[in-house]
């Protein structure tokens, strides 16, 4: 029976969405002979200020110790439903991981307008597309 662990230095904001994602991971891991490791929540550098991670709307899960990352993706996606996106990022590369997030159209609607406006301005100033 597996469990869910976090990588040292990983920080999580316990939003409803983070709790949903953690619950799906825990439910799946309990049925497996291996653990799932959350590598990033609100910490780390991602795709800019307008990214779901800093808002507590995304998690990354380590794949290097999983026997079948694709099966894990299917199982997590099934547990989370259509409101969430579950994908394998950087397949075959050292940074390969499962990325789980509330769908973009949904997570942006849950972030206070002022906080999102500041993030969009930061991305624009840095030359990134929001």
Protein Blocks (a to p, Z undefined) as FASTA:
>chain_A
ZZddddehiacdddfklmmmmmmmmmmmmmpcbdcddfbfkecjdebjbdfklnopaccd
dfklpfblmlmmmmmmmmnommbccddehehiaklccdddddfklmmmmpcfklmmmmmm
mmmmnopaZZ
